[in-house]
Amino acid sequence: MELYRLTIQKDDAWKVAEMLGNLDVAHMIDLNKGEQPFNLPYSNRMRLCDETERRLLYLIQKCKEQYLRVNKPEDAEAFSENISHVGREKKKAMHLLFDAIENDVMEKEKFVSSQAKAISEMKSEVGKLQDFLEVLNYVNKMIPRLGAAVPARTNPLDHDVHHDVDAPLISAGNVAFVSGTIKDGE
């Protein structure tokens, strides 16, 4: 078996490596074994790949949480065809496709993250409303015991706050003032 050394211009490296990889005729040798990873020419690109992978995993997890199906390609050939399709769709050369995918994934992560935050806030508000409903239901059960109760005046010298001391606590089905706690489970 003969070994050949191939020197490629930096601008064509990606395209040549892809073509050789698709032909299954290349074996890559790491000539930078002694270098620290952060000193290698593609270390920044690798960090971007790692960050994009993290974002994709986050999106996949959110899909699972919402019971959305994420279909994996059946094999490497199907994956390669999917990537080619994305490249044609985005009108990008293969060596420029990662930047387009990275930006797209970043935008999707921001959108999904904001939606997840909104859903969390809505769930919190629903919880507060359920608690409020529980209080109102409890007060409704207690109304017969309240009789003609009226709210106490908070501070007779406070003229900015208007309290009608003769107003009933409950009038026409509206709660004017209720204070207290409800035991857990009641």
C-alpha positions as CSV (number, residue, x, y, z in Angstrom):
1,M,0.0,0.0,0.0
2,E,1.4,3.3,-1.0
3,L,1.1,6.4,1.1
4,Y,0.8,9.8,-0.5
5,R,1.1,13.2,1.2
6,L,-1.5,15.6,0.0
7,T,-1.1,19.4,0.5
8,I,-4.3,21.4,0.0
9,Q,-5.0,25.1,0.1
10,K,-6.8,26.1,3.2
11,D,-9.8,27.4,1.2
12,D,-10.3,24.0,-0.4
13,A,-9.5,21.8,2.6
14,W,-13.1,21.2,3.6
15,K,-14.3,20.3,0.1
16,V,-11.3,17.9,-0.6
17,A,-11.7,16.2,2.8
18,E,-15.4,15.7,2.2
19,M,-14.8,14.3,-1.2
20,L,-12.1,11.9,0.0
21,G,-14.3,10.9,3.0
22,N,-17.3,10.2,0.7
23,L,-15.0,8.0,-1.5
24,D,-13.7,6.0,1.6
25,V,-10.2,6.4,0.3
26,A,-8.5,8.6,2.9
27,H,-6.9,8.0,6.2
28,M,-6.2,11.1,8.3
29,I,-3.1,11.4,10.4
30,D,-3.0,13.9,13.2
31,L,0.2,15.9,12.7
32,N,-0.5,18.1,15.8
33,K,-0.5,15.4,18.5
34,G,1.8,17.4,20.7
35,E,-0.2,20.6,20.5
36,Q,-2.7,21.7,23.2
37,P,-6.2,21.6,21.8
38,F,-6.8,25.3,22.3
39,N,-3.8,26.1,20.1
40,L,-5.1,24.1,17.1
41,P,-6.5,26.1,14.1
42,Y,-10.0,24.7,14.4
43,S,-10.4,24.9,18.1
44,N,-12.8,27.9,17.9
45,R,-14.9,26.0,15.3
46,M,-15.0,23.0,17.6
47,R,-16.3,25.1,20.5
48,L,-19.0,26.4,18.2
49,C,-19.9,22.8,17.2
50,D,-20.1,21.9,20.9
51,E,-22.3,24.8,21.6
52,T,-24.6,24.1,18.7
53,E,-24.8,20.4,19.8
54,R,-25.8,21.6,23.3
55,R,-28.5,23.8,21.7
56,L,-29.8,20.9,19.5
57,L,-29.9,18.6,22.6
58,Y,-31.9,21.3,24.4
59,L,-34.3,21.6,21.5
60,I,-34.7,17.8,21.3
61,Q,-35.4,17.6,25.0
62,K,-38.1,20.3,24.7
63,C,-39.6,18.4,21.8
64,K,-39.8,15.2,24.0
65,E,-41.4,17.2,26.8
66,Q,-44.1,18.3,24.4
67,Y,-44.4,14.8,23.0
68,L,-43.2,15.9,19.5
69,R,-41.5,13.2,17.5
70,V,-38.0,13.9,16.3
71,N,-37.0,11.5,13.4
72,K,-33.4,10.5,13.0
73,P,-32.1,9.6,9.6
74,E,-32.2,5.9,8.9
75,D,-28.5,5.7,8.0
76,A,-25.4,7.8,7.0
77,E,-26.6,8.0,3.4
78,A,-30.0,9.5,4.4
79,F,-28.2,11.9,6.7
80,S,-25.9,13.0,3.9
81,E,-28.9,13.5,1.6
82,N,-30.7,15.5,4.4
83,I,-27.7,17.8,4.7
84,S,-27.5,18.2,0.9
85,H,-31.2,19.1,0.9
86,V,-30.7,21.7,3.7
87,G,-27.8,23.2,1.7
88,R,-29.9,23.5,-1.4
89,E,-32.8,25.0,0.6
90,K,-30.5,27.6,2.3
91,K,-28.6,28.1,-1.0
92,K,-25.3,27.6,0.8
93,A,-22.2,25.7,-0.2
94,M,-21.5,22.7,2.0
95,H,-18.5,24.4,3.7
96,L,-20.6,27.4,4.5
97,L,-23.6,25.4,5.7
98,F,-22.5,25.1,9.4
99,D,-22.7,28.9,9.9
100,A,-26.3,28.9,8.5
101,I,-27.3,25.9,10.6
102,E,-25.7,27.4,13.7
103,N,-27.6,30.7,13.3
104,D,-30.8,28.9,12.7
105,V,-30.4,26.7,15.8
106,M,-29.5,29.7,17.9
107,E,-32.7,31.5,16.8
108,K,-34.8,28.4,17.5
109,E,-33.2,28.0,20.9
110,K,-34.0,31.6,21.8
111,F,-37.6,31.2,20.6
112,V,-38.2,27.8,22.4
113,S,-36.5,29.2,25.6
114,S,-38.8,32.2,25.6
115,Q,-41.8,30.0,25.0
116,A,-40.8,27.7,27.8
117,K,-40.4,30.7,30.1
118,A,-43.9,31.9,29.1
119,I,-45.4,28.5,29.7
120,S,-43.7,28.4,33.2
121,E,-45.1,31.8,34.1
122,M,-48.6,30.8,32.9
123,K,-48.5,27.6,35.0
124,S,-47.5,29.8,38.0
125,E,-50.4,32.1,37.3
126,V,-52.8,29.2,37.0
127,G,-51.6,27.9,40.3
128,K,-52.2,31.3,41.9
129,L,-55.7,31.4,40.4
130,Q,-56.4,27.9,41.6
131,D,-55.3,28.9,45.1
132,F,-57.6,32.0,44.8
133,L,-60.5,29.8,43.7
134,E,-59.9,27.5,46.7
135,V,-60.0,30.6,49.0
136,L,-63.2,31.8,47.4
137,N,-64.8,28.4,47.7
138,Y,-63.9,28.2,51.4
139,V,-65.3,31.7,52.0
140,N,-68.5,30.7,50.2
141,K,-68.8,27.8,52.6
142,M,-68.2,30.2,55.5
143,I,-70.6,32.9,54.4
144,P,-73.6,31.6,56.5
145,R,-71.4,31.9,59.6
146,L,-70.3,35.5,58.9
147,G,-73.7,37.0,59.2
148,A,-73.6,40.8,59.0
149,A,-69.9,41.0,59.5
150,V,-68.2,44.2,58.2
151,P,-64.5,44.9,57.5
152,A,-62.6,46.6,60.3
153,R,-61.3,50.1,59.8
154,T,-57.6,50.0,59.3
155,N,-56.7,53.5,60.5
156,P,-59.3,56.2,61.2
157,L,-56.7,59.0,60.5
158,D,-56.0,57.6,57.0
159,H,-58.2,59.8,54.9
160,D,-56.8,58.6,51.5
161,V,-58.3,55.2,52.0
162,H,-62.1,55.1,51.8
163,H,-63.7,52.4,53.9
164,D,-67.4,52.3,54.4
165,V,-67.6,50.8,57.9
166,D,-71.3,50.1,57.5
167,A,-70.8,48.1,54.2
168,P,-71.4,44.4,54.6
169,L,-68.5,42.0,54.0
170,I,-70.5,40.2,51.4
171,S,-72.8,42.0,49.0
172,A,-74.5,40.9,45.8
173,G,-72.2,37.9,45.6
174,N,-69.0,39.9,45.8
175,V,-66.3,39.5,48.4
176,A,-65.4,42.9,49.8
177,F,-62.7,41.8,52.2
178,V,-61.4,38.4,53.4
179,S,-58.3,37.6,55.4
180,G,-57.1,34.3,56.8
181,T,-55.5,31.0,56.0
182,I,-56.8,27.6,54.8
183,K,-55.3,24.4,56.1
184,D,-53.5,22.3,53.5
185,G,-55.9,19.7,52.1
186,E,-59.1,21.4,53.2
